[in-house]
Amino acid sequence: MRLIRFVLGKIILFFDALFRPRPLARPAAEQAKVDAQTNNLALYHFMACPFCVKVRRHMTRRNLNIELRDVKRDKKFDRELVEQGGSFQVPCLRIRGDDSSVRWLYESSDIIAYLDQRFP
């Protein structure tokens, strides 16, 4: 089973790299504003998870520079996800509010809907 997951993961990453979406072109001033807003966001993910790839491709398409935190490679992010987020599930978007509150958003479709609503 691990071998199958490994092979499928490599295939997913290969096709993701081969057919990378084009980023949305924004004027420099507008992109700087978007980049400042994305400083409050972090995506917890696995590199080869198909749902994580879906979210990362959408981020590329929308030209969103959101911090990526690979849960498998860095145990610090693993602990953060479980202790603060409450669940070991990826993809997960950590949203830090202006008042220092933190919201954790799970499910790839919900994350994409949130990003579309926040960054039209």
Backbone hydrogen bonds, N-H to C=O, Kabsch-Sander energy under -0.5 kcal/mol:
donor,donor_aa,acceptor,acceptor_aa,energy
5,R,1,M,-2.4
6,F,2,R,-2.5
7,V,3,L,-2.7
8,L,4,I,-2.8
9,G,5,R,-2.6
10,K,6,F,-2.1
11,I,7,V,-2.2
12,I,8,L,-2.7
13,L,9,G,-2.5
14,F,10,K,-2.2
15,F,11,I,-2.5
16,D,12,I,-2.1
17,A,13,L,-2.2
18,L,14,F,-2.4
19,F,15,F,-2.3
20,R,17,A,-0.8
24,L,61,R,-1.1
26,R,24,L,-0.6
31,Q,27,P,-2.6
32,A,28,A,-2.2
33,K,29,A,-1.6
34,V,30,E,-2.2
35,D,31,Q,-2.7
36,A,32,A,-2.0
37,Q,33,K,-1.8
38,T,34,V,-2.1
39,N,35,D,-0.6
39,N,36,A,-0.6
40,N,37,Q,-1.1
41,L,38,T,-1.8
42,A,94,R,-1.5
43,L,67,E,-3.2
44,Y,42,A,-0.6
44,Y,92,C,-3.2
45,H,69,R,-2.1
49,C,46,F,-0.6
53,V,49,C,-2.6
54,K,50,P,-2.0
55,V,51,F,-1.7
56,R,52,C,-2.9
57,R,53,V,-2.8
58,H,54,K,-1.7
59,M,55,V,-2.5
60,T,56,R,-2.2
61,R,57,R,-2.7
62,R,58,H,-2.3
63,N,60,T,-1.1
64,L,59,M,-2.7
65,N,63,N,-0.6
66,I,64,L,-1.4
67,E,41,L,-1.0
69,R,43,L,-3.3
70,D,68,L,-0.5
71,V,45,H,-2.1
71,V,69,R,-0.8
72,K,45,H,-0.6
74,D,70,D,-1.6
75,K,73,R,-0.5
77,F,74,D,-0.8
78,D,74,D,-1.4
79,R,75,K,-2.5
80,E,76,K,-2.2
81,L,77,F,-2.5
82,V,78,D,-1.8
83,E,79,R,-3.3
84,Q,80,E,-2.5
85,G,80,E,-1.3
85,G,81,L,-0.5
86,G,81,L,-0.5
86,G,82,V,-0.9
87,S,81,L,-1.0
89,Q,87,S,-1.4
92,C,44,Y,-1.9
93,L,105,L,-3.0
94,R,42,A,-3.4
94,R,92,C,-0.6
95,I,93,L,-0.6
95,I,103,R,-3.3
96,R,40,N,-2.7
96,R,94,R,-0.6
97,G,95,I,-0.6
97,G,101,S,-3.5
100,S,97,G,-1.6
103,R,95,I,-2.7
105,L,93,L,-2.7
105,L,103,R,-0.5
106,Y,104,W,-0.5
107,E,91,P,-0.8
111,I,107,E,-2.2
112,I,108,S,-2.5
113,A,109,S,-2.3
114,Y,110,D,-2.3
115,L,111,I,-2.6
116,D,112,I,-2.5
117,Q,113,A,-2.1
118,R,114,Y,-2.7
119,F,115,L,-2.6
